[in-house]
Amino acid sequence: MKLNIKTGDLVEVISGKEKGKRGKVTKAFPKENKVVVQGVNIVTKATRPTQKDPQGGLKKFEAPILANKVMVVCPKCDKPTRIGHKFLEDGKKVRVCVRCGEVLD
């Protein structure tokens, strides 16, 4: 399965406990079909003190979320949209908004 979401895209969560939240994609994992979204799916992990981190304690970080639970937000119409593909006159393939036809790349 091809992942249409890239690092740096603004996305909106469309299902789950974080539904409606928006954020930028900080990392994409195409093989696992997951993305890490800034400010979404924050988990707490207990860490032991180590030489690298002598404090230890509870650490909060963003965990990956399934890519099919997020949709790219179009910059023109400011709504979540599916992604279509189109070839420009110079032969370059680009991603486009299905709602308004705006180029996303």
C-alpha positions, 0 to 999 in steps of 0.5 A: 500500500502506498502512503500518500501522506508526507512529512510536513503535511498538515493532517486532521485525525478522522477517527478515534479518541483524538478525532478532530485534532490537527497537527503536522506530520513529523515522521512517516513510516510507509512500511508500517502504514503509520505516521507521527503527528505533532500533539496527537497520541501522546503517551507516557512511558516510565524510564529508569535512570541511566547514565544518558538520562540520570533523572529517569521518571515519566516521559511523554512523547508522540506515538505513531498513529495509523495513516488511514486514521488521518486525512490531509488538510487542503491549504486552499479549502481548509478541509480534510480531503482525499488525495488525487494524482495529476501530471503537469505539462512538464510531466511531473506527477503531483498530489492534488486536493480531490475537493478543489483541485489545488496542488498540494506539493 
